[in-house]
């Protein structure tokens, strides 16, 4: 593995995870420093709303809505889900009084990691395959030799593109746990 690959592909992935954690902890710290922890109780609502709005990308991909540019919706999905997840994690805080809330938060973190993994693996595998094909074409290899040489790599890239098979069930687990948490709040919270 070359240094260029590490800097270009691996560092951005981990940097996003670190920024996600640092931003969450920083917001939580500021709320504690300014004695505004109570605000965190309500950040779950806009967080969930941002996550829900981010699903426009999934609706467009499944042709349930026709408007909007799919690439723009994907970028919005990435950023809105990231921002919403940050707010939900601040909402969860570092308090251990709600097992259901913590399960939902844990499922959400796994979902964010899964989403980032898919984003970087899919992009990287597609770029690598395209570059390998261009290199072989540049070396004057015939098309059938290129196809034969890249068969297993192409198969692997196709499997990587199917990461959604894992990402979607994780999203569903998060959605079910989050919904159960919200229902429990409506049933048992004092609403003072």
C-alpha positions, 0 to 999 in steps of 0.5 A: 500500500503506497503513501499516496493511497493512504493519504488519498483514500484512508485518511479522509475516511478516518478524518471524517469519523474523527471530525464527527466525534470531535464536533459531537463532543465539542457541542456537548462540552459547550452545552455543559460549560454554558449550563445549557445541557437542557438544550441537548434534550431537544436536539434529537428532534431537529436531528431526526428531521435532518435525517428524514430529509436526507432520505430524499436521496433514497426516494429518488433512487427508488423512483418514488420522487422524480424531481431533483438531481440524484448527485445533488441529493446524494451529497445532501444525504451525506451532509444532512445525515451527518449533521442530523446524526451529530445532533442526535448524538449530542441529544444522547449525550453521555448519560446512561439513563435510557437503554433504548436511546443508547441502542438507537444511538449505537445503531445510528453510529454504526449506520454512519460508519457503514455509510462512510465505508460504502462511500469510500469503498465504492468510490475507490474501487470504481476509480481503481478499476477505471484506472486499471482499464485505462492502463491496460488500454494504454499498453495496447492490450486487446479488449478481450484480454483486458476483460479477462485480466480484470474479471476478478477485480471487476467482480470484487468492485461489483460486490463492493457496490452492493454494500447497501445490502448491509447499509439498509438493514442497519438503517432499518434497525436504527429507524426501529430503535429511534421510533421505539425511543420516540414512542417511549418518550411520548408515553413516559416523559413528563413534558414539563 
